[in-house]
Amino acid sequence: MVRVRRPLRRKIGFQVDGAWVVEGENEFVWILRHDGPPEEWTARQAEYYGSAERKAVDPDPAKLIAHAEERTVRPVPVDTS
């Protein structure tokens, strides 16, 4: 599934900045980035989910997700000194 989804996400303009598993929980977290304006996010998501490539993924990974949260974040400067 990842072999299909990641290249398709990239094709639509997304980048996967990182992925984590929460130890002791059945929880997966990833940071998905799109460098366009925030209002473009919804359109790009619709393009991804509406694509023939995504619809052809079997089994549908969305059926494996019990709960999903989306949050919009922005970078902040970090003093590394």
C-alpha positions in Angstrom: 0.0 0.0 0.0 2.7 2.5 0.9 4.4 1.7 -2.4 1.3 3.2 -4.1 0.4 5.9 -1.8 3.7 7.7 -1.3 4.5 8.1 -5.0 0.9 9.2 -5.6 1.1 11.7 -2.8 4.3 13.1 -4.3 2.8 13.3 -7.7 0.0 15.5 -6.3 2.5 17.7 -4.5 2.6 16.3 -0.9 5.7 15.3 1.0 5.9 12.9 3.9 8.2 14.7 6.5 8.1 11.8 9.0 6.3 8.9 10.4 6.1 7.5 14.0 4.5 4.7 16.0 3.4 5.5 19.5 4.9 2.8 21.7 2.4 0.8 23.7 -0.5 2.1 21.6 -2.0 1.1 18.3 -1.3 4.5 16.9 0.5 5.8 13.9 1.4 9.4 13.3 2.8 11.1 10.2 3.6 14.6 9.1 2.2 15.2 5.6 3.2 18.5 4.0 1.9 20.5 1.0 3.8 23.7 0.2 0.8 25.4 -1.4 -1.5 27.9 0.4 -3.6 26.3 3.2 -6.8 26.7 1.2 -5.3 24.4 -1.4 -5.0 21.5 1.0 -8.6 20.4 0.6 -8.4 20.4 -3.2 -5.2 18.4 -3.2 -6.7 15.9 -0.7 -9.8 15.5 -3.0 -7.5 15.0 -6.0 -5.6 12.3 -4.1 -8.7 10.4 -2.8 -10.5 10.8 -6.2 -7.6 9.5 -8.3 -7.9 6.1 -10.1 -4.6 5.0 -8.5 -5.9 5.6 -5.0 -9.2 4.0 -5.7 -7.4 0.9 -7.0 -5.5 0.3 -3.7 -6.8 -3.0 -2.3 -7.4 -3.4 0.6 -8.5 0.2 1.1 -6.2 1.6 3.8 -8.9 3.9 5.1 -10.8 0.9 6.3 -7.9 0.1 8.7 -8.1 3.5 10.4 -10.3 3.6 13.5 -9.8 7.4 14.1 -8.1 10.1 12.2 -7.2 13.7 13.1 -5.9 16.4 10.7 -4.3 19.5 12.1 -2.8 22.4 10.3 0.6 23.4 11.7 3.3 25.9 10.8 7.0 25.9 11.5 8.5 28.1 14.2 12.1 29.1 14.6 14.1 27.0 16.9 17.3 28.3 18.6 19.8 25.5 18.2 22.6 27.2 20.0 
